[in-house]
Amino acid sequence: MNRRTFLSALGAGSAALALRRTLAADADDVARDPLRPAFHLLPPHNWMNDPNGPIYWKGKYHLFYQLNPHAAVWGDMHWGHAISADMIHWRHEPIALAPTPGGADSEGCFSGSAVVFSGVPTFIYTGVQNAPPEQVTLRDGNDKLRETQMLATAEDDGLRRSRKLEQPVIATPPPGMKVTGFRDPCPWREGDWWYCGIGSGERGVGGCVLLYRSRDLRTWEYLHKLAEGKPNGKQAANPCDSGEMWECPDFFTVNKRTCLFYSTEGKVIWATGDYDRDAMRFTPRREGVLDRGAYYAPKSFLAPDGRRILWGWIRETRSDSALQAAGWAGCISLPRVLTIGAQGQLEMNPAKEVESLRGAREQVTVTAASPFRRKLSELAIELHVPGNMLVAATTTVRLLVDGRRAWELAIDTAAKEVRFGETHLPLPGLPWPHPTLRLFLDGSAIECFIAGREALTSRVYTLKPGATELEISTTAAKPIHAELWAMTAISRDRLTT
């Protein structure tokens, strides 16, 4: 439900009028917040996290996401819903999935996926409810929730109404396993069978993806672990922090290569390797970190033109009290197109549709003696800086606020590394599929793509329109010609409605 619909539904009484004025004032405060992204997807207010169930249906892109409709902090998980014709401009729809009192998802509708089964869009997701200790599966230090896998089917082509099955379709983890978690189903089809990976793990053993199969999405048979990690000696109350729980698995094929994503230890791991379809097991051969920054729990889908599109959650890195004061939290990353290189390395770049937001192009020249500097009246830009692979030099992009450094990224081709604060990572090996640094600044969110091979997402809360300065410097002997665009907001009031 968007803001206008909600406010109009309150009625005309004095109490409703007072509440309507309060909500309108709060929404205006959110809309005016310069740190709130203007061209990334996020709900009108309150908390969001994982993208869920992206699907293309009847000419529209649908993206669901974890939503707390009542506060700007995590809790009371619902599925928010947005619809788009181009993956860029979004319209908010009513909440798609909400907890059912007394049901298996009474304490929250956690993450999941969307598929088309027998011509009907179908959602498989994790429901959580309070449970006695012997039935608990979510062991994060609180240890009171049971996770089960639930099913819902769409009842209209706008995917605005769905019917839940009352009982879970996968009610318990495999017998004999004391799992560290049991959530985030990822289904796919092979022939007459549907398969589903579920994020899990075991203490002292490591994270894993549990593999199930079904012919009808309703009756599932456990097979074995599709993939699993190894003990790493780390210990934490929350097994996601120690690597003993793999969240949000995503298993797919791109460029005839098999790829597995999972989220653990605060980061997203990608792995490419061998998928034995007879044994139904995946063996990683090459792996890495998908994004070196504030990026988590991604979900991909196959676009109508065959591109594998990835969405991720851009996390907040400020306190809960700051989030509550702001009235909003989290956003969805720009759509990324995935490919796999010849050596099995993951490659990704922003979808071409993002270019529709560009304003006038400005070409800027940077030399060792003359850095480029520009005050930003709005915190919404795209920047391309060419990467010269043959010249030993350092090129640095900075954001300054009132003359003080707020953010900095340096590409050092002499040392063959990228430096970001205390993070040092090697430059991608040659050849580079896209030999540029692409940077998107949107309010407090920054997405960087380095050579089409590395990504780094940041949150910066000290930026201010009019007081923020973009600086590009280089030690290269020859000039660098960069490109800069102002980006257009996807709504008039930053509420993406």
C-alpha positions in Angstrom: 0.0 0.0 0.0 1.5 3.4 -1.0 1.4 6.5 1.2 -1.6 8.1 -0.5 -3.7 4.9 -0.3 -2.9 4.4 3.3 -3.6 8.0 4.3 -6.9 8.0 2.5 -7.9 4.7 4.2 -7.7 6.2 7.7 -11.1 7.9 7.5 -12.2 11.4 8.5 -12.5 11.3 12.4 -10.5 13.6 14.5 -8.1 10.9 15.7 -7.6 9.7 12.1 -7.0 13.3 11.0 -4.3 13.8 13.6 -2.7 10.5 12.7 -2.9 11.4 9.0 -1.1 14.7 9.6 1.6 13.0 11.7 2.2 10.4 9.0 2.3 13.0 6.2 4.8 15.0 8.2 6.9 12.0 8.8 6.8 11.1 5.1 7.8 14.6 4.2 10.8 14.3 6.6 11.8 11.1 4.9 11.4 12.6 1.5 13.6 15.5 2.3 16.4 13.4 3.8 19.4 13.9 1.5 21.0 10.7 2.7 18.0 8.7 1.4 18.8 7.1 -2.1 16.9 8.7 -5.0 17.4 6.1 -7.8 17.7 2.8 -5.8 14.6 0.8 -4.8 13.4 1.1 -1.2 10.1 1.2 0.5 8.3 4.5 1.4 9.5 4.2 5.0 10.7 1.7 7.7 13.1 -1.3 7.4 13.9 -3.5 4.5 16.4 -6.2 3.9 16.8 -9.2 1.6 15.4 -9.1 -2.0 13.0 -12.1 -2.4 11.4 -13.8 -5.4 12.4 -11.7 -8.4 10.2 -12.8 -11.3 9.1 -11.5 -14.8 5.4 -12.1 -15.3 3.0 -10.8 -17.9 5.3 -8.1 -19.1 6.3 -6.7 -15.7 9.2 -7.2 -13.4 8.2 -8.1 -9.8 10.6 -7.8 -6.9 9.7 -8.7 -3.3 11.8 -8.0 -0.3 11.9 -8.4 3.5 10.0 -5.6 5.1 9.2 -4.5 8.6 6.1 -2.2 8.0 6.1 -1.0 11.6 9.6 0.3 12.4 12.9 1.3 10.8 14.7 -1.6 12.5 14.7 -5.4 11.9 11.6 -7.3 13.0 8.1 -8.5 12.1 9.1 -9.7 8.7 6.7 -9.3 5.8 7.2 -9.5 2.0 7.1 -6.0 0.4 6.3 -5.9 -3.3 7.3 -3.5 -6.1 6.6 -3.7 -9.8 8.5 -2.2 -12.8 8.5 -2.2 -16.6 12.3 -1.6 -16.8 13.9 -2.7 -13.5 14.6 0.9 -12.7 11.3 2.8 -12.1 9.2 1.1 -9.5 5.7 1.2 -8.2 4.9 0.0 -4.7 2.2 -2.6 -4.3 0.4 -3.9 -1.2 2.3 -6.2 1.1 2.5 -9.6 -0.6 3.0 -11.9 2.4 2.2 -11.3 6.0 2.5 -13.5 9.1 -0.6 -15.6 9.8 -1.6 -15.5 13.5 -1.3 -19.0 14.9 0.3 -20.3 11.7 3.7 -21.7 10.9 4.8 -18.2 9.8 3.2 -16.4 12.8 6.5 -14.8 13.8 7.6 -13.8 10.3 7.7 -14.5 6.6 11.4 -14.9 5.9 13.2 -15.0 2.6 12.4 -17.2 -0.4 11.9 -17.5 -4.1 9.3 -17.3 -6.9 8.8 -19.8 -9.7 6.1 -20.6 -12.3 4.5 -24.0 -11.7 1.8 -25.2 -14.0 1.3 -21.7 -15.3 0.9 -20.1 -11.8 3.5 -17.9 -10.1 4.3 -19.7 -6.9 6.3 -18.5 -3.8 8.3 -20.8 -1.5 9.6 -19.1 1.6 10.6 -19.7 5.2 8.0 -19.2 7.9 9.1 -18.9 11.5 7.1 -19.4 14.7 7.9 -19.8 18.4 8.7 -23.4 19.4 9.9 -25.5 22.3 13.7 -26.0 22.5 13.8 -29.4 20.9 12.1 -27.9 17.7 14.2 -24.8 17.4 16.2 -24.4 14.2 17.2 -20.7 14.2 20.2 -20.8 16.6 21.5 -17.2 16.7 21.9 -16.7 20.4 18.1 -16.3 21.0 17.2 -19.8 20.1 13.4 -19.8 20.2 12.2 -20.0 16.5 11.4 -22.9 14.3 11.9 -22.4 10.6 9.8 -24.3 8.1 9.4 -23.9 4.3 6.0 -22.6 3.2 4.2 -22.3 -0.1 1.8 -19.7 -1.5 0.3 -19.3 -5.0 -0.6 -16.1 -6.8 -4.3 -15.5 -7.4 -4.0 -12.7 -9.9 -1.7 -11.6 -12.7 -0.6 -8.5 -10.8 0.7 -10.9 -8.0 -1.1 -8.7 -5.5 -3.1 -11.6 -3.9 -1.9 -15.1 -3.0 -3.2 -18.1 -1.2 -1.0 -19.8 1.4 -1.0 -23.5 2.1 -1.7 -23.8 5.8 0.9 -26.5 6.5 4.6 -26.3 5.7 5.7 -28.2 2.6 9.1 -28.9 4.4 8.4 -29.1 8.1 11.6 -30.2 9.6 15.3 -30.5 8.8 16.8 -33.9 7.9 16.5 -36.4 10.7 19.6 -36.6 13.0 20.9 -33.1 12.1 21.0 -30.4 14.7 21.1 -27.5 12.2 22.3 -24.0 12.8 19.6 -22.7 10.6 17.0 -23.9 8.0 15.9 -21.2 5.7 15.9 -19.3 2.4 14.7 -21.9 -0.1 16.1 -21.7 -3.6 14.2 -23.9 -6.1 15.0 -24.8 -9.7 13.8 -27.3 -12.3 15.5 -30.1 -14.1 13.4 -32.3 -16.3 10.3 -33.5 -14.4 11.9 -32.8 -11.1 12.0 -29.6 -9.0 15.0 -29.3 -6.7 15.4 -26.9 -3.8 18.5 -25.8 -1.9 18.0 -24.6 1.7 20.6 -22.7 3.7 21.9 -24.5 6.7 24.9 -25.7 8.7 26.1 -27.6 11.7 28.3 -26.5 14.7 31.8 -27.6 14.3 31.1 -28.9 10.8 30.4 -25.8 8.7 27.8 -24.2 6.6 26.0 -26.1 3.9 23.1 -26.2 1.4 20.6 -29.0 1.9 19.1 -30.5 -1.2 15.5 -31.6 -1.7 13.5 -32.7 -4.7 9.8 -32.8 -5.6 7.5 -33.2 -8.6 4.8 -30.9 -7.4 6.5 -28.4 -5.0 4.3 -29.7 -2.2 5.8 -33.1 -1.3 9.6 -32.9 -0.9 12.2 -35.6 -0.4 15.6 -34.9 1.3 18.6 -36.1 -0.7 21.8 -34.9 0.8 24.0 -31.8 1.0 24.4 -30.1 -2.3 27.5 -28.3 -1.1 29.2 -27.9 2.3 32.0 -26.0 4.0 34.6 -27.1 6.4 35.3 -26.2 10.1 37.3 -23.0 10.3 37.9 -22.8 14.1 35.8 -19.7 14.5 33.1 -19.6 17.2 30.3 -17.1 17.7 26.8 -17.1 19.3 25.4 -16.5 15.8 26.6 -19.2 13.4 26.3 -16.8 10.5 29.2 -14.9 12.1 31.4 -18.0 12.3 30.7 -19.5 8.9 28.7 -22.4 10.4 25.5 -21.2 8.7 25.1 -20.4 5.0 22.2 -18.0 4.4 20.4 -17.1 1.2 21.8 -19.7 -1.2 21.3 -19.1 -4.9 22.2 -21.9 -7.4 22.1 -21.3 -11.1 23.8 -21.6 -14.5 25.2 -18.7 -16.5 27.3 -19.0 -19.7 26.9 -22.8 -19.3 28.8 -22.5 -16.0 27.3 -23.5 -12.6 27.4 -21.0 -9.8 26.6 -21.0 -6.1 26.1 -17.9 -3.9 25.7 -17.9 -0.2 25.9 -15.4 2.6 28.0 -15.9 5.7 30.4 -14.1 8.0 28.9 -10.8 6.9 29.8 -11.3 3.2 28.6 -13.0 0.1 30.6 -15.9 -1.3 30.5 -16.8 -5.0 31.7 -20.2 -6.2 31.9 -21.7 -9.7 32.6 -25.3 -10.3 31.4 -28.7 -11.3 27.8 -29.8 -10.9 27.4 -33.6 -11.2 23.8 -34.0 -12.2 23.8 -37.8 -11.6 25.1 -37.5 -8.1 23.4 -34.1 -7.6 26.4 -32.5 -5.9 28.3 -29.3 -6.5 32.1 -29.1 -6.2 33.5 -25.5 -6.2 36.6 -24.9 -8.3 37.0 -21.2 -7.9 35.4 -18.8 -5.4 35.6 -15.3 -4.1 33.8 -12.4 -2.4 31.0 -11.0 -4.4 31.1 -7.5 -3.0 33.7 -6.1 -0.5 31.3 -3.8 1.3 27.8 -3.3 2.7 26.1 -5.8 0.5 24.3 -9.0 1.5 21.8 -11.7 0.8 21.5 -11.3 -3.0 19.0 -13.1 -5.2 19.1 -13.6 -9.0 16.6 -14.4 -11.7 16.6 -15.0 -15.5 15.4 -12.0 -17.5 13.3 -12.6 -20.6 16.3 -11.8 -22.8 18.4 -14.5 -21.1 20.5 -12.2 -18.9 21.1 -13.4 -15.3 20.2 -10.4 -13.2 21.3 -10.1 -9.6 19.7 -7.9 -6.8 21.3 -7.4 -3.4 20.5 -5.8 -0.1 22.6 -2.6 0.6 22.9 -2.7 4.4 22.9 0.2 6.8 26.1 0.6 8.9 24.7 3.1 11.5 23.0 2.4 14.8 19.4 1.4 15.4 18.7 4.7 17.1 19.9 6.5 14.0 17.7 4.4 11.8 14.7 5.0 14.0 15.4 8.8 13.8 15.6 8.6 10.1 12.5 6.5 9.7 13.9 4.3 6.9 16.6 1.7 6.5 18.2 -0.3 3.7 17.8 -0.3 -0.1 18.1 -2.7 -3.0 21.2 -2.5 -5.2 21.1 -1.6 -8.8 20.4 -4.6 -11.0 23.7 -6.4 -11.9 24.2 -8.6 -15.0 26.2 -11.7 -14.2 28.6 -13.5 -16.5 31.3 -16.1 -15.9 34.8 -15.6 -17.4 36.9 -18.2 -19.3 38.7 -19.1 -16.1 35.5 -19.5 -14.1 35.7 -16.0 -12.4 32.6 -14.1 -11.7 32.0 -10.9 -13.7 29.3 -8.4 -13.1 28.2 -5.0 -14.3 25.2 -2.7 -13.9 22.4 -3.5 -16.2 22.2 -1.3 -19.3 18.7 0.0 -18.1 20.5 2.0 -15.4 21.7 4.4 -18.2 18.1 5.6 -18.7 18.7 7.7 -15.5 21.6 9.7 -16.9 21.4 13.4 -17.4 23.8 15.3 -19.6 27.2 13.8 -20.1 30.3 15.7 -18.9 33.8 14.8 -19.9 36.5 15.8 -17.4 40.2 15.8 -17.8 42.5 14.8 -14.9 46.3 15.2 -14.9 49.0 14.7 -12.2 49.3 18.5 -11.9 45.6 19.3 -12.1 43.1 17.1 -10.2 39.4 17.4 -11.0 37.2 18.9 -8.3 33.5 19.6 -8.3 31.0 20.6 -5.7 27.9 18.3 -5.8 24.6 20.1 -5.5 22.8 16.7 -5.4 24.1 13.4 -4.1 23.2 11.5 -7.3 25.9 10.9 -9.9 27.4 8.2 -12.1 31.2 8.4 -12.7 33.4 6.5 -15.2 37.1 6.6 -14.7 39.2 4.6 -17.3 41.6 2.0 -15.9 44.9 2.2 -17.7 46.3 -1.3 -17.3 49.7 -0.6 -18.9 50.8 2.4 -17.0 52.1 2.2 -13.4 50.1 4.9 -11.6 47.6 5.5 -8.8 44.2 7.0 -9.6 42.1 8.1 -6.6 38.5 9.2 -6.2 37.6 11.1 -3.1 34.5 12.6 -1.6 35.2 15.6 0.7 32.8 17.3 3.0 33.7 20.9 4.0 37.3 20.0 2.9 37.5 16.8 5.0 37.8 13.4 3.5 34.6 11.4 3.8 35.3 8.5 1.4 38.2 7.4 -0.8 39.0 4.7 -3.3 42.4 4.3 -4.9 43.4 2.1 -7.8 47.2 1.5 -7.8 48.3 -0.3 -10.9 52.0 -0.2 -9.8 51.2 -2.1 -6.6 48.4 -4.0 -8.4 45.9 -3.3 -5.7 42.7 -1.5 -4.8 42.8 0.4 -1.5 39.6 1.4 0.4 40.2 2.5 3.9 41.9 -0.4 5.7 40.9 -2.8 2.9 43.5 -3.8 0.3 42.5 -6.2 -2.4 44.4 -7.3 -5.5 43.5 -5.8 -8.9 41.6 -8.3 -11.0 43.9 -10.2 -13.3 44.0 -9.4 -17.0 42.1 -9.2 -19.3 39.5 -6.9 -17.8 36.1 -7.4 -19.3 35.3 -3.7 -18.6 38.5 -1.7 -18.0 36.9 1.2 -16.0 35.9 2.2 -12.5 32.2 2.8 -12.5 30.9 4.6 -9.4 27.3 5.3 -8.5 26.6 7.8 -5.7 23.1 7.9 -4.4 22.5 9.7 -1.1 24.4 7.7 1.5 24.9 4.7 -0.8 27.9 4.2 -3.1 28.2 1.2 -5.5 31.6 0.8 -7.3 32.4 -1.7 -10.0 36.1 -2.2 -10.8 37.1 -3.7 -14.1 33.8 -5.6 -14.3 35.3 -8.1 -11.8 35.2 -6.5 -8.3 32.4 -4.7 -6.5 32.5 -2.5 -3.4 29.3 -1.0 -1.8 29.6 1.7 0.8 27.4 3.7 3.2 28.5 7.2 4.0 26.4 9.3 6.4 28.4 12.5 6.5 27.7 13.7 3.0 25.7 16.9 2.5 24.4 18.4 -0.8 26.3 21.6 -1.7 29.1 20.9 0.9 30.3 17.6 -0.7 33.1 17.8 -3.3 34.1 15.1 -5.8 37.8 14.9 -6.4 39.7 12.7 -8.9 43.5 12.7 -8.9 46.1 10.6 -10.7 49.9 10.1 -10.8 49.8 9.1 -14.4 52.0 10.9 -16.8 49.2 11.2 -19.4 45.8 12.8 -18.9 42.8 10.7 -17.8 39.5 11.5 -19.4 36.7 10.6 -17.1 32.9 10.8 -17.7 30.3 12.2 -15.3 26.6 12.2 -15.3 24.0 13.6 -12.9 21.4 10.9 -12.2 17.7 11.5 -12.3 15.6 10.4 -9.3 13.0 7.7 -10.0 10.3 9.6 -8.1 9.5 13.2 -7.3 9.7 12.7 -3.5 12.4 10.0 -3.0 9.7 7.6 -1.9 9.9 5.5 -5.1 6.1 5.2 -5.2 
